[in-house]
């Protein structure tokens, strides 16, 4: 449900704390449309998906599954640079 999706995002830190690698798969989901409160096509949700990718990286997820790989790969590289963590790169596919 949408409420469960919101709860998972809100509790990503708890999932990461389990020690298992966490894969985030929010790409173009309907909850993204609800998050930005606009009627959008799936492609129009790519920027908001990238925001969830950034949030996931900040919370410690190890990988994300997305439709717009190029956008999210650039975002992941930028996040890694900003975090100054050259030893940890994120798998974005």
N, C-alpha and C positions, 0 to 999 in steps of 0.2 A: 504494500500500500504506500501511498505518498507519505503518510505519517512515519512509516517504518524507514523509508528512504531518508527522510529528514533526520530521524533518530540515528541512523547509521552514520550520516555525515557529522552529526553533533558529537558522536562518540568514537570517532576514528582513533583518537589517542588511546582509547581503551583497547581497541582491536590491535593496534600497533604494539601495545604493551604486552600482548600475549607472547611475543617473540616469533610468531609465524609471519612470513612475508605477506603483506596485504596488497591485493590487486584492487584498484579502484576502477569501476566501469560505469561512469556516469554519462558517457557521451550521448548527447542529443536526447536524453530521456525526457519524458513528460514532466517530471518534477523540476527539470531545468526551466521549462516554460512557466511553471508555477512560481519558481524562484524569482524570475525576472518580471513576472506579472504582465506578460504580453503574449498576444497570439503570434506564434512564430512557426515557420516551417522547421523541420529538423536541422537543415543546414544553417539557418539563422541562429541556432543555439550554440554554434561553435565557440563564440567568445565566452559565453557563460560556462560552457563545458571547460574551457581553458581556466576559468576562475576556480572551478572545482579541482582541476589538476593542480593549480598552484596551492590551494588549500591542502590538498592531499599530501603534496610534497612537504609543506610546512609541518604537517602532522606526522610525517614519517613513513608514508606508504612507499612500497618498493617498486611498484609498476602501475601503469594505467592503460586501459584499453579505450581507444578513441577512434573516431572516424577521420578526423582531420589531423593526421599524424604530423605533418610539417608544422602547423601552428603550435601544437602541443610539444613537439620536440624543441622548437625554439624557446618556448616558455620554460621547459624543463632545464635547458642549458642555461637560461638566464637565472632561474632560481638557484641552480647549483653554483653559478658564479657569485650570486649575491650572498649565498650561504657560505661561500669560501670553503667548499667541501669538495676538493678535487678527487678524493678517494671514493666518493659515492656518486655514481651516475644512475639515472633512472631509466628503466626500460619502458619506452613509450611505443606502443604498437596498436 
